[in-house]
Amino acid sequence: MPRGEQTIKTKICPVCGHEFIVAPYHAYKRNIHKKTTLICSYHCLLEYDRQREKAALQTEGEKT
């Protein structure tokens, strides 16, 4: 790669599956192993939290 030329890094959102360009203002989520993972938008962050709460309620209901 010539000097001064940068490549644009993209990632896949684990919530919606869209490809996005990584920027410093992107939201983060925590996974099970306490590592941070990039998410493409605030909407996906809210959706991830909603899915996690729903799964927690289902597992709590199965225990009782």
ZISULQUI-V155018 format. One record per backbone hydrogen bond with DSSP energy under -1.0 kcal/mol. NH is the residue of the N-H (numbers start at 1). CO is the residue of the C=O. E is the energy in kcal/mol with one decimal. If there is no record, write none. Layout:
NH & CO & E
NH & CO & E
This chain:
5 & 2 & -1.7
11 & 20 & -2.4
13 & 18 & -2.8
17 & 13 & -1.5
20 & 11 & -2.7
22 & 9 & -1.8
26 & 23 & -1.6
29 & 37 & -1.5
31 & 35 & -1.7
34 & 31 & -1.7
37 & 29 & -1.9
39 & 27 & -1.9
45 & 41 & -1.6
46 & 42 & -2.3
47 & 43 & -2.3
48 & 44 & -2.5
49 & 45 & -2.1
50 & 46 & -2.4
51 & 47 & -2.4
52 & 48 & -2.3
53 & 49 & -2.4
54 & 50 & -2.1
55 & 51 & -2.3
56 & 52 & -2.1
57 & 53 & -2.2
58 & 54 & -1.9
59 & 55 & -2.3
60 & 56 & -2.0
61 & 57 & -2.0
62 & 58 & -1.6
63 & 59 & -1.3
64 & 60 & -1.1
